[in-house]
Amino acid sequence: MKTPEQCLNMTEIRTEIDNIDHSVIQLLATRFTYVKAASKFKKILPKFKPKSVLIVC
């Protein structure tokens, strides 16, 4: 992977952006598998509703 400063032209910049996009999509796909796994646990956990919420600013 090249840094932006190492890119010599727009083709190289676009290639690096495409590589980043591919990595982001792969990470989101992996994240989704964890979300699906978490949904199994959420169905069996008891519902927890706090009686009050304290907001500190």
LODOKOL-720831 format. One record per atom (N, C-alpha, C): residue in three letters; atom name; x, y, z. Coordinates in Angstrom, 3 decimals, padded with zeros to 6 digits. Layout:
% residues N
{'ALA'; 'CA'; {X; Y; Z}}
...
//
This chain:
% residues 57
{'MET'; 'N'; {000.839; -001.180; 000.000}}
{'MET'; 'CA'; {000.000; 000.000; 000.000}}
{'MET'; 'C'; {000.886; 001.247; 000.000}}
{'LYS'; 'N'; {000.549; 002.160; -000.866}}
{'LYS'; 'CA'; {001.302; 003.411; -000.947}}
{'LYS'; 'C'; {000.602; 004.495; -000.128}}
{'THR'; 'N'; {001.386; 005.409; 000.377}}
{'THR'; 'CA'; {000.804; 006.587; 001.016}}
{'THR'; 'C'; {000.368; 007.539; -000.090}}
{'PRO'; 'N'; {-000.498; 008.486; 000.207}}
{'PRO'; 'CA'; {-000.898; 009.444; -000.823}}
{'PRO'; 'C'; {000.304; 010.188; -001.437}}
{'GLU'; 'N'; {001.282; 010.451; -000.596}}
{'GLU'; 'CA'; {002.464; 011.170; -001.088}}
{'GLU'; 'C'; {003.303; 010.327; -002.046}}
{'GLN'; 'N'; {003.211; 009.016; -001.937}}
{'GLN'; 'CA'; {003.983; 008.131; -002.811}}
{'GLN'; 'C'; {003.329; 007.920; -004.174}}
{'CYS'; 'N'; {002.056; 008.232; -004.290}}
{'CYS'; 'CA'; {001.366; 008.055; -005.567}}
{'CYS'; 'C'; {001.865; 009.086; -006.572}}
{'LEU'; 'N'; {002.138; 008.605; -007.769}}
{'LEU'; 'CA'; {002.712; 009.469; -008.799}}
{'LEU'; 'C'; {001.688; 010.000; -009.787}}
{'ASN'; 'N'; {000.478; 009.420; -009.787}}
{'ASN'; 'CA'; {-000.544; 009.883; -010.730}}
{'ASN'; 'C'; {-001.927; 009.456; -010.227}}
{'MET'; 'N'; {-002.957; 009.890; -010.961}}
{'MET'; 'CA'; {-004.331; 009.586; -010.556}}
{'MET'; 'C'; {-004.635; 008.091; -010.620}}
{'THR'; 'N'; {-004.020; 007.376; -011.523}}
{'THR'; 'CA'; {-004.248; 005.934; -011.614}}
{'THR'; 'C'; {-003.815; 005.244; -010.322}}
{'GLU'; 'N'; {-002.656; 005.626; -009.815}}
{'GLU'; 'CA'; {-002.183; 005.043; -008.560}}
{'GLU'; 'C'; {-003.083; 005.438; -007.390}}
{'ILE'; 'N'; {-003.535; 006.672; -007.373}}
{'ILE'; 'CA'; {-004.438; 007.130; -006.313}}
{'ILE'; 'C'; {-005.735; 006.325; -006.362}}
{'ARG'; 'N'; {-006.299; 006.173; -007.554}}
{'ARG'; 'CA'; {-007.548; 005.410; -007.693}}
{'ARG'; 'C'; {-007.359; 003.958; -007.276}}
{'THR'; 'N'; {-006.219; 003.384; -007.609}}
{'THR'; 'CA'; {-005.936; 002.003; -007.211}}
{'THR'; 'C'; {-005.902; 001.883; -005.700}}
{'GLU'; 'N'; {-005.259; 002.817; -005.038}}
{'GLU'; 'CA'; {-005.178; 002.780; -003.577}}
{'GLU'; 'C'; {-006.552; 002.977; -002.943}}
{'ILE'; 'N'; {-007.342; 003.878; -003.507}}
{'ILE'; 'CA'; {-008.701; 004.084; -002.998}}
{'ILE'; 'C'; {-009.526; 002.809; -003.177}}
{'ASP'; 'N'; {-009.396; 002.172; -004.326}}
{'ASP'; 'CA'; {-010.105; 000.905; -004.562}}
{'ASP'; 'C'; {-009.670; -000.159; -003.552}}
{'ASN'; 'N'; {-008.380; -000.204; -003.247}}
{'ASN'; 'CA'; {-007.886; -001.163; -002.253}}
{'ASN'; 'C'; {-008.479; -000.892; -000.871}}
{'ILE'; 'N'; {-008.551; 000.374; -000.517}}
{'ILE'; 'CA'; {-009.152; 000.751; 000.768}}
{'ILE'; 'C'; {-010.623; 000.372; 000.784}}
{'ASP'; 'N'; {-011.341; 000.679; -000.302}}
{'ASP'; 'CA'; {-012.764; 000.328; -000.384}}
{'ASP'; 'C'; {-012.969; -001.175; -000.226}}
{'HIS'; 'N'; {-012.127; -001.954; -000.866}}
{'HIS'; 'CA'; {-012.225; -003.406; -000.767}}
{'HIS'; 'C'; {-012.035; -003.850; 000.687}}
{'SER'; 'N'; {-011.055; -003.276; 001.359}}
{'SER'; 'CA'; {-010.799; -003.621; 002.762}}
{'SER'; 'C'; {-011.981; -003.246; 003.646}}
{'VAL'; 'N'; {-012.557; -002.084; 003.403}}
{'VAL'; 'CA'; {-013.706; -001.637; 004.195}}
{'VAL'; 'C'; {-014.878; -002.599; 004.008}}
{'ILE'; 'N'; {-015.137; -002.994; 002.782}}
{'ILE'; 'CA'; {-016.239; -003.913; 002.504}}
{'ILE'; 'C'; {-016.001; -005.262; 003.177}}
{'GLN'; 'N'; {-014.771; -005.745; 003.113}}
{'GLN'; 'CA'; {-014.438; -007.008; 003.774}}
{'GLN'; 'C'; {-014.659; -006.910; 005.286}}
{'LEU'; 'N'; {-014.221; -005.805; 005.880}}
{'LEU'; 'CA'; {-014.398; -005.611; 007.321}}
{'LEU'; 'C'; {-015.874; -005.518; 007.701}}
{'LEU'; 'N'; {-016.671; -004.838; 006.883}}
{'LEU'; 'CA'; {-018.097; -004.746; 007.162}}
{'LEU'; 'C'; {-018.773; -006.110; 007.058}}
{'ALA'; 'N'; {-018.351; -006.914; 006.098}}
{'ALA'; 'CA'; {-018.901; -008.262; 005.963}}
{'ALA'; 'C'; {-018.557; -009.101; 007.195}}
{'THR'; 'N'; {-017.334; -008.985; 007.663}}
{'THR'; 'CA'; {-016.924; -009.707; 008.868}}
{'THR'; 'C'; {-017.705; -009.214; 010.076}}
{'ARG'; 'N'; {-017.874; -007.900; 010.178}}
{'ARG'; 'CA'; {-018.639; -007.316; 011.282}}
{'ARG'; 'C'; {-020.063; -007.855; 011.281}}
{'PHE'; 'N'; {-020.651; -007.972; 010.107}}
{'PHE'; 'CA'; {-022.020; -008.451; 010.006}}
{'PHE'; 'C'; {-022.159; -009.875; 010.546}}
{'THR'; 'N'; {-021.147; -010.703; 010.334}}
{'THR'; 'CA'; {-021.220; -012.061; 010.870}}
{'THR'; 'C'; {-021.257; -012.034; 012.399}}
{'TYR'; 'N'; {-020.543; -011.080; 013.009}}
{'TYR'; 'CA'; {-020.591; -010.934; 014.463}}
{'TYR'; 'C'; {-021.951; -010.411; 014.919}}
{'VAL'; 'N'; {-022.528; -009.502; 014.166}}
{'VAL'; 'CA'; {-023.851; -008.978; 014.505}}
{'VAL'; 'C'; {-024.882; -010.105; 014.455}}
{'LYS'; 'N'; {-024.796; -010.941; 013.431}}
{'LYS'; 'CA'; {-025.712; -012.077; 013.340}}
{'LYS'; 'C'; {-025.522; -013.025; 014.524}}
{'ALA'; 'N'; {-024.287; -013.272; 014.894}}
{'ALA'; 'CA'; {-024.012; -014.141; 016.041}}
{'ALA'; 'C'; {-024.560; -013.521; 017.331}}
{'ALA'; 'N'; {-024.406; -012.230; 017.473}}
{'ALA'; 'CA'; {-024.894; -011.537; 018.672}}
{'ALA'; 'C'; {-026.414; -011.595; 018.756}}
{'SER'; 'N'; {-027.079; -011.593; 017.635}}
{'SER'; 'CA'; {-028.545; -011.621; 017.644}}
{'SER'; 'C'; {-029.070; -012.911; 018.270}}
{'LYS'; 'N'; {-028.325; -013.990; 018.176}}
{'LYS'; 'CA'; {-028.736; -015.248; 018.807}}
{'LYS'; 'C'; {-028.772; -015.095; 020.331}}
{'PHE'; 'N'; {-027.793; -014.383; 020.872}}
{'PHE'; 'CA'; {-027.736; -014.184; 022.320}}
{'PHE'; 'C'; {-028.797; -013.196; 022.790}}
{'LYS'; 'N'; {-029.072; -012.203; 021.984}}
{'LYS'; 'CA'; {-030.055; -011.202; 022.369}}
{'LYS'; 'C'; {-031.442; -011.817; 022.506}}
{'LYS'; 'N'; {-031.729; -012.855; 021.760}}
{'LYS'; 'CA'; {-033.039; -013.491; 021.829}}
{'LYS'; 'C'; {-033.233; -014.244; 023.143}}
{'ILE'; 'N'; {-032.139; -014.700; 023.742}}
{'ILE'; 'CA'; {-032.276; -015.494; 024.967}}
{'ILE'; 'C'; {-031.993; -014.706; 026.244}}
{'LEU'; 'N'; {-031.424; -013.527; 026.128}}
{'LEU'; 'CA'; {-031.157; -012.720; 027.317}}
{'LEU'; 'C'; {-032.449; -012.069; 027.799}}
{'PRO'; 'N'; {-032.628; -011.960; 029.114}}
{'PRO'; 'CA'; {-033.832; -011.287; 029.610}}
{'PRO'; 'C'; {-033.788; -009.807; 029.252}}
{'LYS'; 'N'; {-034.942; -009.265; 029.063}}
{'LYS'; 'CA'; {-035.029; -007.836; 028.747}}
{'LYS'; 'C'; {-034.672; -007.041; 030.000}}
{'PHE'; 'N'; {-033.832; -006.052; 029.831}}
{'PHE'; 'CA'; {-033.435; -005.208; 030.952}}
{'PHE'; 'C'; {-033.861; -003.792; 030.629}}
{'LYS'; 'N'; {-034.701; -003.237; 031.483}}
{'LYS'; 'CA'; {-035.139; -001.861; 031.309}}
{'LYS'; 'C'; {-034.806; -001.106; 032.577}}
{'PRO'; 'N'; {-033.924; -000.124; 032.482}}
{'PRO'; 'CA'; {-033.590; 000.647; 033.676}}
{'PRO'; 'C'; {-034.811; 001.474; 034.130}}
{'LYS'; 'N'; {-034.925; 001.627; 035.455}}
{'LYS'; 'CA'; {-036.048; 002.410; 035.986}}
{'LYS'; 'C'; {-035.875; 003.898; 035.689}}
{'SER'; 'N'; {-034.617; 004.329; 035.641}}
{'SER'; 'CA'; {-034.351; 005.721; 035.308}}
{'SER'; 'C'; {-032.991; 005.807; 034.639}}
{'VAL'; 'N'; {-032.812; 006.890; 033.941}}
{'VAL'; 'CA'; {-031.555; 007.117; 033.241}}
{'VAL'; 'C'; {-030.952; 008.411; 033.756}}
{'LEU'; 'N'; {-029.700; 008.364; 034.154}}
{'LEU'; 'CA'; {-028.998; 009.540; 034.647}}
{'LEU'; 'C'; {-028.101; 010.071; 033.539}}
{'ILE'; 'N'; {-028.336; 011.304; 033.145}}
{'ILE'; 'CA'; {-027.512; 011.925; 032.099}}
{'ILE'; 'C'; {-026.631; 012.963; 032.781}}
{'VAL'; 'N'; {-025.330; 012.798; 032.629}}
{'VAL'; 'CA'; {-024.369; 013.722; 033.219}}
{'VAL'; 'C'; {-023.701; 014.517; 032.102}}
{'CYS'; 'N'; {-023.744; 015.806; 032.222}}
{'CYS'; 'CA'; {-023.115; 016.664; 031.204}}
{'CYS'; 'C'; {-021.878; 017.303; 031.750}}
//
